[in-house]
């Protein structure tokens, strides 16, 4: 009698179930022709020395310690802006200028304090000579000494105010010597980096202590990765992080968060990338792999190769005239590959397609088959 082709897989499956029920425990006798009809295909298991614990979304951020705000110590009008967001600057570069009557007042205070200190120092030198000659009393010398200390304190205060405004030692020395007041305050970059934001427009009034620019040193960046709470339990500081699957973009885990995001139900893992490549930019969304060294010999197989039964995990391998059912210990799962410990050697042919058919044969005579 001629067999209907569509019944072949069903009849083949029935035959294999009968063979399994007759006493075959961990081996499924499936020849090559039968395997082809069931759509069974295999791939070689790969030895690995490291485990990809998770592959999760993340975002590149600037470490707070790498950010500096350029502020103005006095109020004024932003007269000019020499740089814009995204520009790279070196330490000391001119960023802009500020017209400020308060800045002129600070210079005046410094010039007066400088002149008063010089006068107080000269007076102290004279009184010390007069005291040594017995012409003036100790009380008079003490008063002159106190006046000199007070004048020096006012000078240091005025100097600090101008230092905060961005004037360097050379400019302060020039002001003290010339007594010439500058009408504009020059804003300079305190560090080398990139302008990440401009917070005031040209012509706008800027209040005292307000920030005009923010500069970031981008030599070091962070990536903040959102992982599941289960994955977070396996991640430790010092583990390697790979960005976008690129082996050249690597970092190290700094911290594993202790709080679960209420909406996303994820845990934030922070990693440091140093030195940071120019291909990564703050605010950029990336995918990140978190990698651990394998403590014991391990293998990588496709995720569809692993089946569960009775709370344990197994794979099917080709051999012995059919297929073997072998227990394995799952070490990690990155969503595409599963990393396992198993009692077979790397390079064994593991079933990757037709797994469901083999599992059905294996569990046919068990109650509550998964």
Secondary structure, DSSP 8 states (H G I E B T S, - for coil): ----GGGHHHHHHHHHHHHHHTT--SEE---HHHHHHTT-EEEE-EEEEEEEEEEEEEEEE--GGGEEEEE-SS-EEEEEE---TT-EE-TT-EEEEEE-HHHHHHHHHHHHHHHHHHHHHHHHHHHHHHHHTTSS-HHHHHHHHHHHHHHHHHHHHHHHHHHHTT--HHHHHHHHHH----SEEEEE-SSSEEEEEE-S-TT-EE-TT-EEEEEE-TTEEEEEEEEEHHHHTT--TT-EEEETTEEEEEEEEEEEEEEE-TTT-EEEEEEEEES--TT--TT-EEEEEEEEEEEEEEEEEEGGG-EEETTEEEEEEEETTEEEEEEEEEEEE-SSEEEEEESS-TT-EEEEESHHHHHHHHTTTSTT--
